[in-house]
């Protein structure tokens, strides 16, 4: 079996190893766990709603022409992601939010990224909400936007 990662590459410093044949999977989870949202950019600041109106586990989709953006409350932290799946343009933020599973032995299920995986409603492509990182391809991602709660308690997205 050929290894999709260069055999001359040093092993990744990951707590759990699934063997040489799964180094690509290890690497994908490492990226998802260590990724950070984008740095704040200078742009239009849009008030979404009062922070207390968006409880943990809820979302709100806002239209900021020409963009549609989903704002999610994940465990009390707010995240904004573009409401367009890069696959076929589906309204991504209308999809389900759940977890995914890390590779494990047969009949073993290791939950990962609980409550932060957004699944496209059309074809099931999955993205990590805080980072926009696609979970199926190392190069895929969806645009994310900086989010803050201002002094008045409103959720502000910078687009």
Contact map, one row per residue, 1 for C-alpha under 8 A:
111000000000000000001000000000000000000000000000000000000000000000000000000000000000000000000000000000000000000000000000000000000000000000000000000000000000000
111100000000000000000000000000000000000000000000000000000000000000000000000000000000000000000000000000000000000000000000000000000000000000000000000000000000000
111111100000000000011000000000000000000000000000000000000000000000000000000000000000000000000000000000000000000000000000000000000000000000000000000000000000000
011111000000000000000001000000000000000000000000000000000000000000000000000000000000000000000000000000000000000000000000000000000000000000000000000000000000000
001111101000000000000011000000000000000000000000000000000000000000000000000000000000000000000000000000000000000000000000000000000000000000000000000000000000000
001111111000000000000000000000000000000000000000000000000000000000000000000000000000000000000000000000000000000000000000000000000000000000000000000000000000000
001011111000000000000000000000000000000000000000000000000000000000000000000000000000000000000000000000000000000000000000000000000000000000000000000000000000000
000001111100000000000000000000000000000000000000000000000000000000000000000000000000000000000000000000000000000000000000000000000000000000000000000000000000000
000011111110000000000000000000000000000000000000000000000000000000000000000000000000000000000000000000000000000000000000000000000000000000000000000000000000000
000000011111000000000000000000000000000000000000000000000000000000000000000000000000000000000000000000000000000000000000000000000000000000000000000000000000000
000000001111100000000000000000000000000000000000000000000000000000000000000000000000000000000000000000000000000000000000000000000000000000000000000000000000000
000000000111110000000000011000000000000000000000000000000000000000000000000000000000000000000000000000000000000000000000000000000000000000000000000000000000000
000000000011111000000000000000000000000000000000000000000000000000000000000000000000000000000000000000000000000000000000000000000000000000000000000000000000000
000000000001111110000000010001000000000000000000000000000000000000000000000000000000000000000000000000000000000000000000000000000000000000000000000000000000000
000000000000111110000000000000000000000000000000000000000000000000000000000000000000000000000000000000000000000000000000000000000000000000000000000000000000000
000000000000011111000000000000000000000000000000000000000000000000000000000000000000000000000000000000000000000000000000000000000000000000000000000000000000000
000000000000011111100010010000000000000000000000000000000000000000000000000000000000000000000000000000000000000000000000000000000000000000000000000000000000000
000000000000000111111110010000000000000000000000000000000000000000000000000000000000000000000000000000110000000000000000000000000000000000000000000000000000000
000000000000000011111110000000000000000000000000000000000000000000000000000000000000000000000000000000000000000000000000000000000000000000000000000000000000000
001000000000000001111110000000000000000000000000000000000000000000000000000000000000000000000000000000000000000000000000000000000000000000000000000000000000000
101000000000000001111111000000000000000000000000000000000000000000000000000000000000000000000000000000000000000000000000000000000000000000000000000000000000000
000000000000000001111111110000000000000000000000000000000000000000000000000000000000000000000000000000000000000000000000000000000000000000000000000000000000000
000010000000000011111111111000000000000000000000000000000000000000000000000000000000000000000000000000000000000000000000000000000000000000000000000000000000000
000110000000000000001111111100000000000000000000000000000000000000000000000000000000000000000000000000000000000000000000000000000000000000000000000000000000000
000000000000000000000111111110000000000000000000000000000000000000000000000000000000000000000000000000100000000000000000000000000000000000000000000000000000000
000000000001010011000111111111000000000000000000000000000000000000000000000000000000000000000000000000000000000000000000000000000000000000000000000000000000000
000000000001000000000011111111100000000000000000000000000000000000000000000000000000000000000000000000000000000000000000000000000000000000000000000000000000000
000000000000000000000001111111110000000000000000000000000000000000000000000000000000000000000000000000000000000000000000000000000000001001000000000000000000000
000000000000000000000000111111111000000000000000000000000000000000000000000000000000000000000000000001000000000000000000000000000000000000000000000000000000000
000000000000010000000000011111111100000000000000000000000000000000000000000000000000000000000000000000000000000000000000000000000000000000000000000000000000000
000000000000000000000000001111111110000000000000000000000000000000000000000000000000000000000000000000000000000000000000000000000000000000000000000000000000000
000000000000000000000000000111111110000000000000000000000000000000000000000000000000000000000000000000000000000000000000000000010010101000000000000000000000000
000000000000000000000000000011111110000000000000000000000000000000000000000000000000000000000000000000000000000010000000000000000000000000000000000000000000000
000000000000000000000000000001111111000000000000000000000000000000000000000000000000000000000000000000000000000000000000000000000000000000000000000000000000000
000000000000000000000000000000111111100000000000000000000000000000000000000000000000000000000000000000000000000000000000000000000010000000000000000000000000000
000000000000000000000000000000000111110000000000000000000000000000000000000000000000000000000000000000000000000000000000000000000110000000000000000000000000000
000000000000000000000000000000000011111000000000000000000000000000000000000000000000000000000000000000000000000000000000000000000111000000000001110000000000000
000000000000000000000000000000000001111100000000000000000000000000000000000000000000000000000000000000000000000000000000000000000010000000000001110000000000000
000000000000000000000000000000000000111110000000000000000000000000000000000000000000000000000000000000000000000000000000000000000000000000000000010000000000000
000000000000000000000000000000000000011111000000000000000000000000000000000000000000000000000000000000000000000000000000000000000000000000000000110000000000010
000000000000000000000000000000000000001111100000000000000000000000000000000000000000000000000000000000000000000000000000000000000000000000000000010000000000011
000000000000000000000000000000000000000111110000000000000000000000000000000000000000000000000000000000000000000000000000000000000000000000000000000000000000010
000000000000000000000000000000000000000011111000000000000000000000000000000000000000000000000000000000000000000000000000000000000000000000000000000000000000011
000000000000000000000000000000000000000001111100000000000000000000000000000000000000000000000000000000000000000000000000000000000000000000000000000000000000011
000000000000000000000000000000000000000000111110000000000000000000000000000000000000000000000000000000000000000000000000000000000000000000000000000000000001111
000000000000000000000000000000000000000000011111000000000000000100000000000000000000000000000000000000000000000000000000000000000000000000000000000000000001111
000000000000000000000000000000000000000000001111100000000000000000000000000000000000000000000000000000000000000000000000000000000000000000000000000000000111100
000000000000000000000000000000000000000000000111110000000000010000000000000000000000000000000000000000000000000000000000000000000000000000000000000000000111100
000000000000000000000000000000000000000000000011111011000000000000000000000000000000000000000000000000000000000000000000000000000000000000000000000000000111000
000000000000000000000000000000000000000000000001111111000000000000000000000000000000000000000000000000000000000000000000000000000000000000000000000000001110000
000000000000000000000000000000000000000000000000111111100000000000000000000000000000000000000000000000000000000000000000000000000000000000000000000010001110000
000000000000000000000000000000000000000000000000011111100000000000000000000000000000000000000000000000000000000000000000000000000000000000000000000000001000000
000000000000000000000000000000000000000000000000111111100000000000000000000000000000000000000000000000000000000000000000000000000000000000000000000000000000000
000000000000000000000000000000000000000000000000111111110111000000000001100000000000000000000000000000000000000000000000000000000000000000000000000000000000000
000000000000000000000000000000000000000000000000001111111100000000000000100100000000000000000000000000000000000000000000000000000000000000000000000000000000000
000000000000000000000000000000000000000000000000000001111100000000000001111100000000000000000000000000000000000000000000000000000000000000000000000000000000000
000000000000000000000000000000000000000000000000000000111110000000000001111000000000000000000000000000000000000000100000000000000000000000000000000000000000000
000000000000000000000000000000000000000000000000000001111111000000000001110000000000000000000000000000000000000000000000000000000000000000000000000000000000000
000000000000000000000000000000000000000000000000000001001111100000000111100000000000000000000000000000000000000000000000000000000000000000000000000000000000000
000000000000000000000000000000000000000000000000000001000111110000000111000000000000000000000000000000000000000000000000000000000000000000000000000000000000000
000000000000000000000000000000000000000000000000000000000011111000011110000000000010000000001000000000000000000000000000000000000000000000000000000000000000000
000000000000000000000000000000000000000000000001000000000001111100011110000000000000000000000000000000000000000000000000000000000000000000000000000000000000000
000000000000000000000000000000000000000000000000000000000000111111111000000000000000000000000000000000000000000000000000000000000000000000000000000000000000000
000000000000000000000000000000000000000000000100000000000000011111111000000000000000000000000000000000000000000000000000000000000000000000000000000000000000000
000000000000000000000000000000000000000000000000000000000000001111110000000000000000000000000000000000000000000000000000000000000000000000000000000000000000000
000000000000000000000000000000000000000000000000000000000000001111110000000000000000000000000000000000000000000000000000000000000000000000000000000000000000000
000000000000000000000000000000000000000000000000000000000000001111111000000000000110000000000000000000000000000000000000000000000000000000000000000000000000000
000000000000000000000000000000000000000000000000000000000000111111111100000000000111000000000000000000000000000000000000000000000000000000000000000000000000000
000000000000000000000000000000000000000000000000000000000000111100111110000000011110000000001000000000000000000000000000000000000000000000000000000000000000000
000000000000000000000000000000000000000000000000000000000011110000011111000000011110000000001000000000000000000000000000000000000000000000000000000000000000000
000000000000000000000000000000000000000000000000000000000011110000001111100001111000000000000000000000000000000000000000000000000000000000000000000000000000000
000000000000000000000000000000000000000000000000000001011111000000000111110001110000000000000000000000000000000000000000000000001000000000000000000000000000000
000000000000000000000000000000000000000000000000000001111110000000000011111111100000000000000000000000000000000000000000000000000000000000000000000000000000000
000000000000000000000000000000000000000000000000000000011100000000000001111111100000000000000000000000000000000000110000000000000000000000000000000000000000000
000000000000000000000000000000000000000000000000000000011000000000000000111110000000000000000000000000000000000000000000000000000000000000000000000000000000000
000000000000000000000000000000000000000000000000000000110000000000000000111111000000000000000000000000000000000000000000000000000000000000000000000000000000000
000000000000000000000000000000000000000000000000000000000000000000000000111111100000000000000000000000000000000000000000000000000000000000000000000000000000000
000000000000000000000000000000000000000000000000000000000000000000000011110111110000000000000000000000000000000000000000000000000000000000000000001100000010000
000000000000000000000000000000000000000000000000000000000000000000000011110011111000000000000000000000000000000000000000000000001100000000000001111000000000000
000000000000000000000000000000000000000000000000000000000000000000001111000001111100000000000000000000000000000000000000000000001100000000000001111000000000100
000000000000000000000000000000000000000000000000000000000000000000001110000000111110000000001000000000000000000000000000000000001101000000000111100000000000000
000000000000000000000000000000000000000000000000000000000000000000111100000000011111000000011000000000000000000000000000000000000000000000000111100000000000000
000000000000000000000000000000000000000000000000000000000000100000111100000000001111100001111100000000000000000000000000000000000000000000000000000000000000000
000000000000000000000000000000000000000000000000000000000000000000010000000000000111110011111000000000000000000000000000000000000000000000000100000000000000000
000000000000000000000000000000000000000000000000000000000000000000000000000000000011111111110000000000000000000000000001000000000000000000000100000000000000000
000000000000000000000000000000000000000000000000000000000000000000000000000000000001111111000000000000000000000000000000000000000000000000001100000000000000000
000000000000000000000000000000000000000000000000000000000000000000000000000000000000111111000000000000000000000000000000000010000000000000000000000000000000000
000000000000000000000000000000000000000000000000000000000000000000000000000000000000111111000000000000000000000000000000000000000000000000000000000000000000000
000000000000000000000000000000000000000000000000000000000000000000000000000000000001111111110000000000000000000000000000000000000000000000000000000000000000000
000000000000000000000000000000000000000000000000000000000000000000000000000000000011111111110000000000000000000000000001110000000000000000000000000000000000000
000000000000000000000000000000000000000000000000000000000000000000000000000000000011100011111110000000000000000000000001100000000000000000000000000000000000000
000000000000000000000000000000000000000000000000000000000000000000000000000000000111100011111110000000000000000000000111100000000000000000000000000000000000000
000000000000000000000000000000000000000000000000000000000000100000001100000000001111000000111111000000000000000000000101000000000000000000000000000000000000000
000000000000000000000000000000000000000000000000000000000000000000000000000000000010000000111111000000000000000000000001100000000000000000000000000000000000000
000000000000000000000000000000000000000000000000000000000000000000000000000000000000000000111111100000000000000000000111100000000000000000000000000000000000000
000000000000000000000000000000000000000000000000000000000000000000000000000000000000000000001111110000000000000000000111100000000000000000000000000000000000000
000000000000000000000000000000000000000000000000000000000000000000000000000000000000000000000011111000000000000000111110000000000000000000000000000000000000000
000000000000000000000000000000000000000000000000000000000000000000000000000000000000000000000001111100000000000001111110000000000000000000000000000000000000000
000000000000000000000000000000000000000000000000000000000000000000000000000000000000000000000000111110000000001111111000000000000000000000000000000000000000000
000000000000000000000000000000000000000000000000000000000000000000000000000000000000000000000000011111000000001111001000000000000000000000000000000000000000000
000000000000000000000000000000000000000000000000000000000000000000000000000000000000000000000000001111100000111100000000000000000000000000000000000000000000000
000000000000000000000000000010000000000000000000000000000000000000000000000000000000000000000000000111110000111100000000000000000000000000000000000000000000000
000000000000000001000000100000000000000000000000000000000000000000000000000000000000000000000000000011111000110000000000000000000000000000000000000000000000000
000000000000000001000000000000000000000000000000000000000000000000000000000000000000000000000000000001111101110000000000000000000000000000000000000000000000000
000000000000000000000000000000000000000000000000000000000000000000000000000000000000000000000000000000111111100000000000000000000000000000000000000000000000000
000000000000000000000000000000000000000000000000000000000000000000000000000000000000000000000000000000011111000000000000000000000000000000000000000000000000000
000000000000000000000000000000000000000000000000000000000000000000000000000000000000000000000000000000001111100000000000000000000000000000000000000000000000000
000000000000000000000000000000000000000000000000000000000000000000000000000000000000000000000000000000011111110000000000000000000000000000000000000000000000000
000000000000000000000000000000000000000000000000000000000000000000000000000000000000000000000000000011111011111000000000000000000000000000000000000000000000000
000000000000000000000000000000000000000000000000000000000000000000000000000000000000000000000000000011110001111100000000000000000000000000000000000000000000000
000000000000000000000000000000000000000000000000000000000000000000000000000000000000000000000000001111000000111111000000000000000000000000000000000000000000000
000000000000000000000000000000000000000000000000000000000000000000000000000000000000000000000000001111000000011111000000000000000000000000000000000000000000000
000000000000000000000000000000001000000000000000000000000000000000000000000000000000000000000000001100000000001111111000000000010000000000000000000000000000000
000000000000000000000000000000000000000000000000000000000000000000000000000000000000000000000000011100000000001111111000000000000000000000000000000000000000000
000000000000000000000000000000000000000000000000000000001000000000000000010000000000000000000000111000000000000011111000000000000000000000000000000000000000000
000000000000000000000000000000000000000000000000000000000000000000000000010000000000000000000000111000000000000011111100000000011100000000000000000000000000000
000000000000000000000000000000000000000000000000000000000000000000000000000000000000000000000000111100000000000011111110000001111000000000000000000000000000000
000000000000000000000000000000000000000000000000000000000000000000000000000000000000000000011011110000000000000000011111000001111000000000000000000000000000000
000000000000000000000000000000000000000000000000000000000000000000000000000000000000000000010011110000000000000000001111100111100000000000000000000000000000000
000000000000000000000000000000000000000000000000000000000000000000000000000000000000100001111111000000000000000000000111111111000000000000000000000000000000000
000000000000000000000000000000000000000000000000000000000000000000000000000000000000000001110111000000000000000000000011111100000000000000000000000000000000000
000000000000000000000000000000000000000000000000000000000000000000000000000000000000000001000000000000000000000000000001111100000000000000000000000000000000000
000000000000000000000000000000000000000000000000000000000000000000000000000000000000000000000000000000000000000000000001111110000000000000000000000000000000000
000000000000000000000000000000000000000000000000000000000000000000000000000000000000000000000000000000000000000000000011111111000000000000000000000000000000000
000000000000000000000000000000000000000000000000000000000000000000000000000000000000001000000000000000000000000000000011001111100000011100000000000000000000000
000000000000000000000000000000000000000000000000000000000000000000000000000000000000000000000000000000000000000000001111000111110000011100000000000000000000000
000000000000000000000000000000000000000000000000000000000000000000000000000000000000000000000000000000000000000000001110000011111001111000001100000000000000000
000000000000000000000000000000010000000000000000000000000000000000000000000000000000000000000000000000000000000010011100000001111111111000000000000000000000000
000000000000000000000000000000000000000000000000000000000000000000000001000000111000000000000000000000000000000000011100000000111111100000000000000000000000000
000000000000000000000000000000000001100000000000000000000000000000000000000000111000000000000000000000000000000000010000000000011111000000000001000000000000000
000000000000000000000000000000010011110000000000000000000000000000000000000000000000000000000000000000000000000000000000000000011111100000000001000000000000000
000000000000000000000000000000000000100000000000000000000000000000000000000000001000000000000000000000000000000000000000000000111111110000001111000000000000000
000000000000000000000000000000010000000000000000000000000000000000000000000000000000000000000000000000000000000000000000000000111011111000011100000000000000000
000000000000000000000000000000000000000000000000000000000000000000000000000000000000000000000000000000000000000000000000000011110001111111111100000000000000000
000000000000000000000000000100010000000000000000000000000000000000000000000000000000000000000000000000000000000000000000000011110000111111010000000000000000000
000000000000000000000000000000000000000000000000000000000000000000000000000000000000000000000000000000000000000000000000000011000000011111010000000000000000000
000000000000000000000000000000000000000000000000000000000000000000000000000000000000000000000000000000000000000000000000000000000000011111110000000000000000000
000000000000000000000000000100000000000000000000000000000000000000000000000000000000000000000000000000000000000000000000000000000000011111110000000000000000000
000000000000000000000000000000000000000000000000000000000000000000000000000000000000000000000000000000000000000000000000000000000000010011111000000000000000000
000000000000000000000000000000000000000000000000000000000000000000000000000000000000000000000000000000000000000000000000000000000000111111111100000000000000000
000000000000000000000000000000000000000000000000000000000000000000000000000000000000010000000000000000000000000000000000000000100001110000111110000000000000000
000000000000000000000000000000000000000000000000000000000000000000000000000000001101110000000000000000000000000000000000000000100001110000011111000000000000000
000000000000000000000000000000000000000000000000000000000000000000000000000000001100000000000000000000000000000000000000000000000001000000001111100000000000000
000000000000000000000000000000000000110000000000000000000000000000000000000000111100000000000000000000000000000000000000000000000111000000000111110000000000000
000000000000000000000000000000000000110100000000000000000000000000000000000000111100000000000000000000000000000000000000000000000000000000000011111000000000111
000000000000000000000000000000000000111110000000000000000000000000000000000000110000000000000000000000000000000000000000000000000000000000000001111100000000111
000000000000000000000000000000000000000000000000000000000000000000000000000001110000000000000000000000000000000000000000000000000000000000000000111110000011110
000000000000000000000000000000000000000000000000000000000000000000000000000001000000000000000000000000000000000000000000000000000000000000000000011111000011100
000000000000000000000000000000000000000000000000001000000000000000000000000000000000000000000000000000000000000000000000000000000000000000000000001111111111000
000000000000000000000000000000000000000000000000000000000000000000000000000000000000000000000000000000000000000000000000000000000000000000000000000111111111000
000000000000000000000000000000000000000000000000000000000000000000000000000000000000000000000000000000000000000000000000000000000000000000000000000011111100000
000000000000000000000000000000000000000000000000000000000000000000000000000000000000000000000000000000000000000000000000000000000000000000000000000011111100000
000000000000000000000000000000000000000000000000011100000000000000000000000000000000000000000000000000000000000000000000000000000000000000000000000011111110000
000000000000000000000000000000000000000000000011111000000000000000000000000000000000000000000000000000000000000000000000000000000000000000000000000011111111000
000000000000000000000000000000000000000000000011111000000000000000000000000001000000000000000000000000000000000000000000000000000000000000000000001111001111100
000000000000000000000000000000000000000000001111100000000000000000000000000000000000000000000000000000000000000000000000000000000000000000000000001111000111110
000000000000000000000000000000000000000000001111000000000000000000000000000000010000000000000000000000000000000000000000000000000000000000000000111100000011111
000000000000000000000000000000000000000111111100000000000000000000000000000000000000000000000000000000000000000000000000000000000000000000000000111000000001111
000000000000000000000000000000000000000010111100000000000000000000000000000000000000000000000000000000000000000000000000000000000000000000000000110000000000111
